[in-house]
Amino acid sequence: MNGRLRPIRTKPSAPKRKQTLLLLQREPETPMEMDEPTVVTTWENRTQIIEIMHSAREMSQEFQDLWDKSGGSGRLSQDDTDRLIELLREIGNLNDMLMRLA
């Protein structure tokens, strides 16, 4: 999945109490630009890249666990939604760390 996920807030169609429904909308994939940095693994930075990839794998598993917990519907408790937002932020931070190695 190359597209980026971003949270969007919507209002429920039949509000019985004041609440906000959080949905994830997938941004369209865009081809890589030629001027984007290429991450090159070297003997000096390989440990950092391995750590980043390990963290990404753990976050990906937690993301999958949240999806499974929702029963595939995407409906989560507020605590799980907060964790999902935090995970997305952490994934973005990992991407920034990886790009700094480029």
Chimera marker file (.cmm) of the C-alpha trace (Angstrom):
<marker_set name="trace">
<marker id="1" x="0.000" y="0.000" z="0.000" r="1" g="1" b="0" radius="0.5"/>
<marker id="2" x="1.814" y="3.091" z="-1.255" r="1" g="1" b="0" radius="0.5"/>
<marker id="3" x="-0.991" y="5.607" z="-0.663" r="1" g="1" b="0" radius="0.5"/>
<marker id="4" x="-0.927" y="7.577" z="2.550" r="1" g="1" b="0" radius="0.5"/>
<marker id="5" x="-3.744" y="7.338" z="5.065" r="1" g="1" b="0" radius="0.5"/>
<marker id="6" x="-5.029" y="10.477" z="6.649" r="1" g="1" b="0" radius="0.5"/>
<marker id="7" x="-7.820" y="10.874" z="9.197" r="1" g="1" b="0" radius="0.5"/>
<marker id="8" x="-10.897" y="12.865" z="8.279" r="1" g="1" b="0" radius="0.5"/>
<marker id="9" x="-13.691" y="13.808" z="10.641" r="1" g="1" b="0" radius="0.5"/>
<marker id="10" x="-17.303" y="13.330" z="9.694" r="1" g="1" b="0" radius="0.5"/>
<marker id="11" x="-20.562" y="13.692" z="11.559" r="1" g="1" b="0" radius="0.5"/>
<marker id="12" x="-22.749" y="10.597" z="11.996" r="1" g="1" b="0" radius="0.5"/>
<marker id="13" x="-25.856" y="10.482" z="9.807" r="1" g="1" b="0" radius="0.5"/>
<marker id="14" x="-28.272" y="10.052" z="12.709" r="1" g="1" b="0" radius="0.5"/>
<marker id="15" x="-26.779" y="11.731" z="15.770" r="1" g="1" b="0" radius="0.5"/>
<marker id="16" x="-28.438" y="10.487" z="18.963" r="1" g="1" b="0" radius="0.5"/>
<marker id="17" x="-25.773" y="12.037" z="21.141" r="1" g="1" b="0" radius="0.5"/>
<marker id="18" x="-22.947" y="14.417" z="20.474" r="1" g="1" b="0" radius="0.5"/>
<marker id="19" x="-20.172" y="12.369" z="18.887" r="1" g="1" b="0" radius="0.5"/>
<marker id="20" x="-17.727" y="12.481" z="16.027" r="1" g="1" b="0" radius="0.5"/>
<marker id="21" x="-17.060" y="9.556" z="13.738" r="1" g="1" b="0" radius="0.5"/>
<marker id="22" x="-13.474" y="9.234" z="12.529" r="1" g="1" b="0" radius="0.5"/>
<marker id="23" x="-12.937" y="7.615" z="9.140" r="1" g="1" b="0" radius="0.5"/>
<marker id="24" x="-9.720" y="6.972" z="7.282" r="1" g="1" b="0" radius="0.5"/>
<marker id="25" x="-9.504" y="8.122" z="3.709" r="1" g="1" b="0" radius="0.5"/>
<marker id="26" x="-6.756" y="6.789" z="1.492" r="1" g="1" b="0" radius="0.5"/>
<marker id="27" x="-4.964" y="9.433" z="-0.521" r="1" g="1" b="0" radius="0.5"/>
<marker id="28" x="-4.372" y="8.461" z="-4.135" r="1" g="1" b="0" radius="0.5"/>
<marker id="29" x="-1.019" y="6.976" z="-4.968" r="1" g="1" b="0" radius="0.5"/>
<marker id="30" x="1.324" y="9.252" z="-6.833" r="1" g="1" b="0" radius="0.5"/>
<marker id="31" x="4.359" y="8.168" z="-8.820" r="1" g="1" b="0" radius="0.5"/>
<marker id="32" x="7.692" y="8.924" z="-7.201" r="1" g="1" b="0" radius="0.5"/>
<marker id="33" x="9.245" y="12.139" z="-8.358" r="1" g="1" b="0" radius="0.5"/>
<marker id="34" x="12.712" y="11.963" z="-9.862" r="1" g="1" b="0" radius="0.5"/>
<marker id="35" x="14.049" y="14.548" z="-7.413" r="1" g="1" b="0" radius="0.5"/>
<marker id="36" x="12.998" y="12.624" z="-4.294" r="1" g="1" b="0" radius="0.5"/>
<marker id="37" x="15.917" y="11.360" z="-2.217" r="1" g="1" b="0" radius="0.5"/>
<marker id="38" x="16.836" y="7.712" z="-2.489" r="1" g="1" b="0" radius="0.5"/>
<marker id="39" x="17.621" y="5.906" z="0.747" r="1" g="1" b="0" radius="0.5"/>
<marker id="40" x="20.902" y="4.073" z="0.362" r="1" g="1" b="0" radius="0.5"/>
<marker id="41" x="21.880" y="1.477" z="2.914" r="1" g="1" b="0" radius="0.5"/>
<marker id="42" x="25.510" y="1.722" z="3.877" r="1" g="1" b="0" radius="0.5"/>
<marker id="43" x="27.597" y="-0.130" z="6.385" r="1" g="1" b="0" radius="0.5"/>
<marker id="44" x="27.391" y="2.946" z="8.641" r="1" g="1" b="0" radius="0.5"/>
<marker id="45" x="23.589" y="3.414" z="8.634" r="1" g="1" b="0" radius="0.5"/>
<marker id="46" x="22.374" y="-0.168" z="8.303" r="1" g="1" b="0" radius="0.5"/>
<marker id="47" x="21.680" y="-0.512" z="12.045" r="1" g="1" b="0" radius="0.5"/>
<marker id="48" x="19.489" y="2.611" z="12.016" r="1" g="1" b="0" radius="0.5"/>
<marker id="49" x="17.569" y="1.386" z="8.972" r="1" g="1" b="0" radius="0.5"/>
<marker id="50" x="17.073" y="-2.067" z="10.520" r="1" g="1" b="0" radius="0.5"/>
<marker id="51" x="15.725" y="-0.421" z="13.707" r="1" g="1" b="0" radius="0.5"/>
<marker id="52" x="13.356" y="1.770" z="11.679" r="1" g="1" b="0" radius="0.5"/>
<marker id="53" x="12.088" y="-1.234" z="9.714" r="1" g="1" b="0" radius="0.5"/>
<marker id="54" x="11.641" y="-3.255" z="12.915" r="1" g="1" b="0" radius="0.5"/>
<marker id="55" x="9.601" y="-0.412" z="14.463" r="1" g="1" b="0" radius="0.5"/>
<marker id="56" x="7.545" y="-0.121" z="11.275" r="1" g="1" b="0" radius="0.5"/>
<marker id="57" x="6.772" y="-3.843" z="11.381" r="1" g="1" b="0" radius="0.5"/>
<marker id="58" x="5.622" y="-3.607" z="15.013" r="1" g="1" b="0" radius="0.5"/>
<marker id="59" x="3.430" y="-0.587" z="14.216" r="1" g="1" b="0" radius="0.5"/>
<marker id="60" x="2.000" y="-2.338" z="11.188" r="1" g="1" b="0" radius="0.5"/>
<marker id="61" x="1.048" y="-5.320" z="13.346" r="1" g="1" b="0" radius="0.5"/>
<marker id="62" x="-0.604" y="-3.056" z="15.920" r="1" g="1" b="0" radius="0.5"/>
<marker id="63" x="-2.456" y="-1.280" z="13.098" r="1" g="1" b="0" radius="0.5"/>
<marker id="64" x="-3.663" y="-4.698" z="11.827" r="1" g="1" b="0" radius="0.5"/>
<marker id="65" x="-4.719" y="-5.701" z="15.354" r="1" g="1" b="0" radius="0.5"/>
<marker id="66" x="-6.830" y="-2.530" z="15.639" r="1" g="1" b="0" radius="0.5"/>
<marker id="67" x="-8.454" y="-3.288" z="12.282" r="1" g="1" b="0" radius="0.5"/>
<marker id="68" x="-9.183" y="-6.874" z="13.358" r="1" g="1" b="0" radius="0.5"/>
<marker id="69" x="-10.580" y="-5.594" z="16.667" r="1" g="1" b="0" radius="0.5"/>
<marker id="70" x="-13.053" y="-3.446" z="14.724" r="1" g="1" b="0" radius="0.5"/>
<marker id="71" x="-14.354" y="-6.561" z="12.978" r="1" g="1" b="0" radius="0.5"/>
<marker id="72" x="-13.240" y="-5.129" z="9.650" r="1" g="1" b="0" radius="0.5"/>
<marker id="73" x="-15.754" y="-2.300" z="9.915" r="1" g="1" b="0" radius="0.5"/>
<marker id="74" x="-13.299" y="0.404" z="10.968" r="1" g="1" b="0" radius="0.5"/>
<marker id="75" x="-15.483" y="1.332" z="13.957" r="1" g="1" b="0" radius="0.5"/>
<marker id="76" x="-13.296" y="1.699" z="17.035" r="1" g="1" b="0" radius="0.5"/>
<marker id="77" x="-13.678" y="2.846" z="20.611" r="1" g="1" b="0" radius="0.5"/>
<marker id="78" x="-12.379" y="6.299" z="21.447" r="1" g="1" b="0" radius="0.5"/>
<marker id="79" x="-9.286" y="4.809" z="23.116" r="1" g="1" b="0" radius="0.5"/>
<marker id="80" x="-8.545" y="2.669" z="20.051" r="1" g="1" b="0" radius="0.5"/>
<marker id="81" x="-9.153" y="5.657" z="17.760" r="1" g="1" b="0" radius="0.5"/>
<marker id="82" x="-6.725" y="7.733" z="19.816" r="1" g="1" b="0" radius="0.5"/>
<marker id="83" x="-4.137" y="4.941" z="19.555" r="1" g="1" b="0" radius="0.5"/>
<marker id="84" x="-4.704" y="4.737" z="15.796" r="1" g="1" b="0" radius="0.5"/>
<marker id="85" x="-4.034" y="8.468" z="15.418" r="1" g="1" b="0" radius="0.5"/>
<marker id="86" x="-0.905" y="8.078" z="17.540" r="1" g="1" b="0" radius="0.5"/>
<marker id="87" x="0.241" y="5.138" z="15.370" r="1" g="1" b="0" radius="0.5"/>
<marker id="88" x="-0.225" y="7.151" z="12.187" r="1" g="1" b="0" radius="0.5"/>
<marker id="89" x="1.829" y="9.973" z="13.685" r="1" g="1" b="0" radius="0.5"/>
<marker id="90" x="4.570" y="7.519" z="14.716" r="1" g="1" b="0" radius="0.5"/>
<marker id="91" x="4.609" y="5.994" z="11.225" r="1" g="1" b="0" radius="0.5"/>
<marker id="92" x="5.026" y="9.486" z="9.763" r="1" g="1" b="0" radius="0.5"/>
<marker id="93" x="7.910" y="10.120" z="12.168" r="1" g="1" b="0" radius="0.5"/>
<marker id="94" x="9.590" y="6.884" z="11.044" r="1" g="1" b="0" radius="0.5"/>
<marker id="95" x="9.276" y="8.027" z="7.447" r="1" g="1" b="0" radius="0.5"/>
<marker id="96" x="10.908" y="11.349" z="8.355" r="1" g="1" b="0" radius="0.5"/>
<marker id="97" x="13.759" y="9.514" z="10.108" r="1" g="1" b="0" radius="0.5"/>
<marker id="98" x="14.284" y="7.306" z="7.070" r="1" g="1" b="0" radius="0.5"/>
<marker id="99" x="14.326" y="10.283" z="4.700" r="1" g="1" b="0" radius="0.5"/>
<marker id="100" x="16.977" y="11.993" z="6.855" r="1" g="1" b="0" radius="0.5"/>
<marker id="101" x="19.217" y="9.003" z="6.131" r="1" g="1" b="0" radius="0.5"/>
<marker id="102" x="18.852" y="9.613" z="2.395" r="1" g="1" b="0" radius="0.5"/>
<link id1="1" id2="2" r="1" g="1" b="0" radius="0.2"/>
<link id1="2" id2="3" r="1" g="1" b="0" radius="0.2"/>
<link id1="3" id2="4" r="1" g="1" b="0" radius="0.2"/>
<link id1="4" id2="5" r="1" g="1" b="0" radius="0.2"/>
<link id1="5" id2="6" r="1" g="1" b="0" radius="0.2"/>
<link id1="6" id2="7" r="1" g="1" b="0" radius="0.2"/>
<link id1="7" id2="8" r="1" g="1" b="0" radius="0.2"/>
<link id1="8" id2="9" r="1" g="1" b="0" radius="0.2"/>
<link id1="9" id2="10" r="1" g="1" b="0" radius="0.2"/>
<link id1="10" id2="11" r="1" g="1" b="0" radius="0.2"/>
<link id1="11" id2="12" r="1" g="1" b="0" radius="0.2"/>
<link id1="12" id2="13" r="1" g="1" b="0" radius="0.2"/>
<link id1="13" id2="14" r="1" g="1" b="0" radius="0.2"/>
<link id1="14" id2="15" r="1" g="1" b="0" radius="0.2"/>
<link id1="15" id2="16" r="1" g="1" b="0" radius="0.2"/>
<link id1="16" id2="17" r="1" g="1" b="0" radius="0.2"/>
<link id1="17" id2="18" r="1" g="1" b="0" radius="0.2"/>
<link id1="18" id2="19" r="1" g="1" b="0" radius="0.2"/>
<link id1="19" id2="20" r="1" g="1" b="0" radius="0.2"/>
<link id1="20" id2="21" r="1" g="1" b="0" radius="0.2"/>
<link id1="21" id2="22" r="1" g="1" b="0" radius="0.2"/>
<link id1="22" id2="23" r="1" g="1" b="0" radius="0.2"/>
<link id1="23" id2="24" r="1" g="1" b="0" radius="0.2"/>
<link id1="24" id2="25" r="1" g="1" b="0" radius="0.2"/>
<link id1="25" id2="26" r="1" g="1" b="0" radius="0.2"/>
<link id1="26" id2="27" r="1" g="1" b="0" radius="0.2"/>
<link id1="27" id2="28" r="1" g="1" b="0" radius="0.2"/>
<link id1="28" id2="29" r="1" g="1" b="0" radius="0.2"/>
<link id1="29" id2="30" r="1" g="1" b="0" radius="0.2"/>
<link id1="30" id2="31" r="1" g="1" b="0" radius="0.2"/>
<link id1="31" id2="32" r="1" g="1" b="0" radius="0.2"/>
<link id1="32" id2="33" r="1" g="1" b="0" radius="0.2"/>
<link id1="33" id2="34" r="1" g="1" b="0" radius="0.2"/>
<link id1="34" id2="35" r="1" g="1" b="0" radius="0.2"/>
<link id1="35" id2="36" r="1" g="1" b="0" radius="0.2"/>
<link id1="36" id2="37" r="1" g="1" b="0" radius="0.2"/>
<link id1="37" id2="38" r="1" g="1" b="0" radius="0.2"/>
<link id1="38" id2="39" r="1" g="1" b="0" radius="0.2"/>
<link id1="39" id2="40" r="1" g="1" b="0" radius="0.2"/>
<link id1="40" id2="41" r="1" g="1" b="0" radius="0.2"/>
<link id1="41" id2="42" r="1" g="1" b="0" radius="0.2"/>
<link id1="42" id2="43" r="1" g="1" b="0" radius="0.2"/>
<link id1="43" id2="44" r="1" g="1" b="0" radius="0.2"/>
<link id1="44" id2="45" r="1" g="1" b="0" radius="0.2"/>
<link id1="45" id2="46" r="1" g="1" b="0" radius="0.2"/>
<link id1="46" id2="47" r="1" g="1" b="0" radius="0.2"/>
<link id1="47" id2="48" r="1" g="1" b="0" radius="0.2"/>
<link id1="48" id2="49" r="1" g="1" b="0" radius="0.2"/>
<link id1="49" id2="50" r="1" g="1" b="0" radius="0.2"/>
<link id1="50" id2="51" r="1" g="1" b="0" radius="0.2"/>
<link id1="51" id2="52" r="1" g="1" b="0" radius="0.2"/>
<link id1="52" id2="53" r="1" g="1" b="0" radius="0.2"/>
<link id1="53" id2="54" r="1" g="1" b="0" radius="0.2"/>
<link id1="54" id2="55" r="1" g="1" b="0" radius="0.2"/>
<link id1="55" id2="56" r="1" g="1" b="0" radius="0.2"/>
<link id1="56" id2="57" r="1" g="1" b="0" radius="0.2"/>
<link id1="57" id2="58" r="1" g="1" b="0" radius="0.2"/>
<link id1="58" id2="59" r="1" g="1" b="0" radius="0.2"/>
<link id1="59" id2="60" r="1" g="1" b="0" radius="0.2"/>
<link id1="60" id2="61" r="1" g="1" b="0" radius="0.2"/>
<link id1="61" id2="62" r="1" g="1" b="0" radius="0.2"/>
<link id1="62" id2="63" r="1" g="1" b="0" radius="0.2"/>
<link id1="63" id2="64" r="1" g="1" b="0" radius="0.2"/>
<link id1="64" id2="65" r="1" g="1" b="0" radius="0.2"/>
<link id1="65" id2="66" r="1" g="1" b="0" radius="0.2"/>
<link id1="66" id2="67" r="1" g="1" b="0" radius="0.2"/>
<link id1="67" id2="68" r="1" g="1" b="0" radius="0.2"/>
<link id1="68" id2="69" r="1" g="1" b="0" radius="0.2"/>
<link id1="69" id2="70" r="1" g="1" b="0" radius="0.2"/>
<link id1="70" id2="71" r="1" g="1" b="0" radius="0.2"/>
<link id1="71" id2="72" r="1" g="1" b="0" radius="0.2"/>
<link id1="72" id2="73" r="1" g="1" b="0" radius="0.2"/>
<link id1="73" id2="74" r="1" g="1" b="0" radius="0.2"/>
<link id1="74" id2="75" r="1" g="1" b="0" radius="0.2"/>
<link id1="75" id2="76" r="1" g="1" b="0" radius="0.2"/>
<link id1="76" id2="77" r="1" g="1" b="0" radius="0.2"/>
<link id1="77" id2="78" r="1" g="1" b="0" radius="0.2"/>
<link id1="78" id2="79" r="1" g="1" b="0" radius="0.2"/>
<link id1="79" id2="80" r="1" g="1" b="0" radius="0.2"/>
<link id1="80" id2="81" r="1" g="1" b="0" radius="0.2"/>
<link id1="81" id2="82" r="1" g="1" b="0" radius="0.2"/>
<link id1="82" id2="83" r="1" g="1" b="0" radius="0.2"/>
<link id1="83" id2="84" r="1" g="1" b="0" radius="0.2"/>
<link id1="84" id2="85" r="1" g="1" b="0" radius="0.2"/>
<link id1="85" id2="86" r="1" g="1" b="0" radius="0.2"/>
<link id1="86" id2="87" r="1" g="1" b="0" radius="0.2"/>
<link id1="87" id2="88" r="1" g="1" b="0" radius="0.2"/>
<link id1="88" id2="89" r="1" g="1" b="0" radius="0.2"/>
<link id1="89" id2="90" r="1" g="1" b="0" radius="0.2"/>
<link id1="90" id2="91" r="1" g="1" b="0" radius="0.2"/>
<link id1="91" id2="92" r="1" g="1" b="0" radius="0.2"/>
<link id1="92" id2="93" r="1" g="1" b="0" radius="0.2"/>
<link id1="93" id2="94" r="1" g="1" b="0" radius="0.2"/>
<link id1="94" id2="95" r="1" g="1" b="0" radius="0.2"/>
<link id1="95" id2="96" r="1" g="1" b="0" radius="0.2"/>
<link id1="96" id2="97" r="1" g="1" b="0" radius="0.2"/>
<link id1="97" id2="98" r="1" g="1" b="0" radius="0.2"/>
<link id1="98" id2="99" r="1" g="1" b="0" radius="0.2"/>
<link id1="99" id2="100" r="1" g="1" b="0" radius="0.2"/>
<link id1="100" id2="101" r="1" g="1" b="0" radius="0.2"/>
<link id1="101" id2="102" r="1" g="1" b="0" radius="0.2"/>
</marker_set>
